[in-house]
Amino acid sequence: MVTKALVLAAGLGTRMKSGVPKMLQPLGGWPLIRWSVEACRLAVGEQPHVVIPSDADELKTAAGREARFIVQAEPLGTGHAVTQAANALKGSSELLLVTNADMPLLTAASLQALVRAQQANPGPLTLLIAESDQPRGFGRIERDASGRITGIVEEAQASPAQLALTELNLGAYCFQAKWLWEHLPKIAKSSKGEYYLTDLVGLATAGGSPIGELKLIDPDEAIGINTLEHLAAAEGAVRRRINRELMAGGVRLLDPSATYVDAGVRVGSDTLLMPGTYLQGNTVIGSGCQVGPNSILRDTQVGDRCRIEASVLEGASLQADVEVGPFARLRSGARLGPGVHVGNFGEIKNSTLGPGVKVGHFSYLGDATIGQDVNIGAGTITCNFDGQYKHPTTIGDGAFIGSDTMLVAPVTVGRGARTGAGAVVTKDIPAYTLAAGVPARVIRRLEPDG
C-alpha cells in the first residue's frame, strides 16, 4: 500500500517557558523537529509533509528544506492541522501516517510497525499507545468491558478516574486515507474552540469499526516534549541510544553516562571515548583513537590512531597519528598532517601543519602554512593581525623555530632555517640561515640537511 507521512509541528510550546520555539529546542545535537521528520522519512521512504505555523522560516531550515511544508495559519488543534494537508495529500496514498513533532524519540522501526499494523487492520485507523505511570500530558485510552478501545480523553478534559488510566495515546496514527478525508469534517469543535484528531476514534467506534493498536516496547520512545523537564529526560534517552549504537559498532566508552555524542557523529571501531568527551555537529573520528578525558570536538574530522586529551577542537581536520593536548585548542581551519604533535596550551587557527610538525607548549599559530618536520619552540607566536587585516606566515620544511619567537606577519621562514630564542622576525629569513635578535637578523648560513 502507498503510504505518505504527515508531521504536525505547528504547536506553540508555551509550557516550555522559553524564548526558543519548542520545535527548535536542541536534542542530541539536532533541533527537535528534525528527529520526527527523519524518522518519518525512513519509515515511508520519502520526505514527509510537515504542518508548521505562519512565519516559520527557521523551522523550515531545521526540518530540512527538502521536506514539504503546509501552513496552519491559526492554531485550532490537531484535527484542523491535518485538514490543512488535505489539498496536498488527498488521493495521493492509501494510508497516511500522522505523528507529532514533539515525539522525537519515536523510531522509524516503530512507525513502520504502526503502518504494518494498520495494513492488517480492517478498521480505519491504528493507534500507537504506551503503558506508563508518567503521563507527561498525554491523553488516556478508554476501553469498554470487552477491552475494545472506545475513545481517547485529553488530559485537560479528563476526570480523576480517567486521569488514573495508565494507557497513553502517543499522538501517532496510521489511517486509511480515504476514510480520514471523509471523516475529518465531522469532528466537532471542542469547548476550547479546537478540533481534536483524537475525536476520530469516537467516530470510528460509533460506526462499528475496530480500532487497531500497537503498544511500544521501549519506554524511552514514549517521552513527549512539553516542558524543559521532559526535554532533559529525552536528552538522556537519546544519549543512551546513541551510545548503545556506538558500542555495538566497536567503539569503547569507558563511562557511557559521562560521554556525550550528537546524532550524526561517526566514530570508528576500536576508538576509546574517555569520560567528559563531547562530540558535536559534523564530527567524524577514525579507528583506534583515544579522545578525552574532558575534550570537546565540534565539526571536526579526525584520522586513525589519533590521541586527543583535555582539548577543544572546532572546525579542525586531523590526519592519522596526530597527538593533541592536554589543554590545546584547535580552531576553525586548523589542518594537521600525519604525525603532528600539538602540546599543552598550543592554539592553532586557520593554519596548515605538514607531516611531523611539532608545536611546543604555549604557542599560537594563526593564518600559517608550516612545512613538514618543522619544530615550533615553546611560546612561539605568529603575529598575524595588524589591527585591521590578517596576514600569513609561511615556514619551510625542516625549519627550527626557537622558543619565544615572534613571527610578525606577513613573513616567510625558508627551508631549514632557524631562529634564536626570543627572536622578533619582521623580515623574511632565507633558507638554511640562522636569524636571531630584536629585530631578527641573519647571523650565519647553515649547512643543508644531508
URCORCOR-V107431 format. One line per field, one symbol per residue. ss: DSSP state (H for helix, E for strand, - for the rest). burial: # if it has 9 or more other ideal C-beta (glycine too) atoms within 8 Angstrom, else .. A space follows every 50 residues. Layout:
ss: ???
burial: ???
//
This chain:
ss: --EEEEEE-----HHH-----HHH-EE--EEHHHHHHHHHHHHH----EE EE----HHHHHHH----EEEE------HHHHHH--HHHH-----EEEEEE -------HHHHHHHHHHHH-----EEEEEEE-------EEEEE-----EE EEE-HHH--HHHH---EEEEEEEEEEHHHHHHHHHH------------HH HHHHHH----EEEEE---HHHH-----HHHHHHHHHHHHHHHHHHHHH-- -EE--HHHEEE----EE----EE---EEEE---EE----EE---EEEE-- EE----EEE--EEE--EE----EEE---EE----EE----EE----EEE- -EE----EE----EEE-EEE----EE----EEE-E----E--EEE----E E----EEE--EEE----EE----EE---E---EEEE-E--EEEEE-----
burial: ..#########.#..#....#####.###############.##...### ###..#..##.###..#.####..############.##...#.###### ########.######.##..#.########.#..#..######....### #####..#...##.#.###########.###.##..#..#...####### #####.....####.#...########..##.###.#######..##... ###.....#.###.#.##.############.#####.#####.####.# .##########.####.########..####.#################. #.#########.####################.#......########## #######.#.###############...#..######..#.##..#....
//
